Amino acid sequence: MDETKYFIRHPGPTREFAEWVLERRVRYLAVDAGSADHPMNTVIQRLRADEAEDAAAKLGRPLSEIFPKRDYQIMHTLLFPHDIIHVAPTVSPVLRIVVVVAGVDD
């Protein structure tokens, strides 16, 4: 397994997706990656400045524009307070997101 690719170069969503999950009352996400958050929206951006520079070049704009401070680890900070969790099984280097929509609780 290419651990750098798996933990540092996997795709990840922005606030728009996190809000979509919240609006649809998704209960949990299963993510085959190191985290449901984009790695450049985690501490990895600071710890691996070399990777952050490469990511900004590849994405074509500053990371601070794509991932503003208020959205830091948005998949955790927006969703966990609503009991929407994600699991990252770290099984293979392919990202898959599985969503399960909740039924209405009476």
SULFEN-V698486 format. One record per residue. N is the residue number from 0. SS is DSSP state (hx for helix, st for strand, lp for the rest). PSI is psi in radians with two decimals (none if undefined). OMEGA is omega in radians with two decimals (* if undefined). Layout:
n->N ss->SS psi->PSI omega->OMEGA
n->N ss->SS psi->PSI omega->OMEGA
//
This chain:
n->0 ss->lp psi->2.42 omega->3.06
n->1 ss->lp psi->1.68 omega->-3.05
n->2 ss->hx psi->-0.60 omega->3.10
n->3 ss->hx psi->-0.81 omega->3.12
n->4 ss->hx psi->-0.75 omega->-3.07
n->5 ss->hx psi->-0.77 omega->-3.06
n->6 ss->hx psi->-0.42 omega->-3.01
n->7 ss->hx psi->-0.36 omega->-3.07
n->8 ss->lp psi->0.31 omega->3.13
n->9 ss->lp psi->2.71 omega->3.08
n->10 ss->lp psi->2.90 omega->3.09
n->11 ss->lp psi->2.71 omega->-3.03
n->12 ss->st psi->3.00 omega->3.05
n->13 ss->lp psi->-3.03 omega->-3.14
n->14 ss->hx psi->-0.66 omega->-3.10
n->15 ss->hx psi->-0.78 omega->3.12
n->16 ss->hx psi->-0.74 omega->3.14
n->17 ss->hx psi->-0.71 omega->3.10
n->18 ss->hx psi->-0.64 omega->3.08
n->19 ss->hx psi->-0.79 omega->3.11
n->20 ss->hx psi->-0.81 omega->-3.12
n->21 ss->hx psi->-0.80 omega->-3.13
n->22 ss->hx psi->-0.58 omega->-3.10
n->23 ss->lp psi->0.07 omega->3.08
n->24 ss->lp psi->0.67 omega->3.05
n->25 ss->st psi->2.45 omega->-3.10
n->26 ss->st psi->-0.71 omega->3.10
n->27 ss->st psi->2.79 omega->3.10
n->28 ss->st psi->2.41 omega->3.00
n->29 ss->st psi->2.10 omega->-3.03
n->30 ss->st psi->2.18 omega->3.11
n->31 ss->lp psi->1.24 omega->-3.13
n->32 ss->lp psi->3.07 omega->-3.13
n->33 ss->lp psi->-0.44 omega->-3.11
n->34 ss->lp psi->2.75 omega->3.04
n->35 ss->lp psi->-0.43 omega->3.08
n->36 ss->st psi->2.63 omega->3.01
n->37 ss->lp psi->2.41 omega->-3.10
n->38 ss->hx psi->-0.48 omega->3.12
n->39 ss->hx psi->0.04 omega->3.03
n->40 ss->hx psi->0.48 omega->3.10
n->41 ss->lp psi->-3.07 omega->3.12
n->42 ss->lp psi->-0.33 omega->3.14
n->43 ss->hx psi->-0.59 omega->3.13
n->44 ss->hx psi->-0.71 omega->-3.13
n->45 ss->hx psi->-0.70 omega->-3.07
n->46 ss->hx psi->-0.49 omega->-3.12
n->47 ss->lp psi->1.24 omega->-3.13
n->48 ss->hx psi->-0.56 omega->3.11
n->49 ss->hx psi->-0.76 omega->3.11
n->50 ss->hx psi->-0.63 omega->3.12
n->51 ss->hx psi->-0.74 omega->3.11
n->52 ss->hx psi->-0.78 omega->3.11
n->53 ss->hx psi->-0.71 omega->-3.14
n->54 ss->hx psi->-0.77 omega->3.13
n->55 ss->hx psi->-0.72 omega->3.11
n->56 ss->hx psi->-0.77 omega->-3.13
n->57 ss->hx psi->-0.68 omega->-3.11
n->58 ss->hx psi->-0.26 omega->3.02
n->59 ss->lp psi->0.20 omega->3.05
n->60 ss->lp psi->2.87 omega->-3.10
n->61 ss->lp psi->2.48 omega->3.13
n->62 ss->hx psi->-0.54 omega->3.12
n->63 ss->hx psi->-0.41 omega->3.09
n->64 ss->hx psi->-0.68 omega->-3.14
n->65 ss->hx psi->-0.73 omega->-3.10
n->66 ss->lp psi->1.39 omega->3.14
n->67 ss->lp psi->2.76 omega->-3.09
n->68 ss->hx psi->-0.68 omega->-3.09
n->69 ss->hx psi->-0.29 omega->-3.12
n->70 ss->hx psi->0.23 omega->-3.11
n->71 ss->lp psi->2.19 omega->-3.12
n->72 ss->lp psi->0.84 omega->-3.04
n->73 ss->hx psi->-0.56 omega->3.13
n->74 ss->hx psi->-0.36 omega->3.05
n->75 ss->hx psi->-0.95 omega->-2.96
n->76 ss->hx psi->-0.56 omega->3.12
n->77 ss->lp psi->-0.68 omega->-2.98
n->78 ss->lp psi->-0.70 omega->-3.07
n->79 ss->hx psi->-0.70 omega->3.11
n->80 ss->hx psi->-0.31 omega->3.11
n->81 ss->hx psi->0.28 omega->-3.13
n->82 ss->lp psi->0.51 omega->3.02
n->83 ss->lp psi->1.99 omega->-3.05
n->84 ss->st psi->2.88 omega->3.00
n->85 ss->st psi->2.63 omega->3.05
n->86 ss->st psi->2.43 omega->3.12
n->87 ss->st psi->1.64 omega->-3.02
n->88 ss->lp psi->-0.20 omega->-3.11
n->89 ss->lp psi->1.03 omega->-3.10
n->90 ss->lp psi->-0.76 omega->-3.12
n->91 ss->lp psi->2.86 omega->-3.06
n->92 ss->lp psi->0.35 omega->3.13
n->93 ss->lp psi->2.26 omega->-3.13
n->94 ss->lp psi->2.20 omega->3.02
n->95 ss->lp psi->2.33 omega->3.07
n->96 ss->st psi->2.20 omega->3.12
n->97 ss->st psi->2.24 omega->3.13
n->98 ss->st psi->2.50 omega->3.08
n->99 ss->st psi->2.09 omega->-3.11
n->100 ss->st psi->2.33 omega->-3.10
n->101 ss->lp psi->2.61 omega->2.96
n->102 ss->lp psi->2.91 omega->3.14
n->103 ss->lp psi->2.18 omega->3.08
n->104 ss->lp psi->2.20 omega->3.11
n->105 ss->lp psi->none omega->*
//
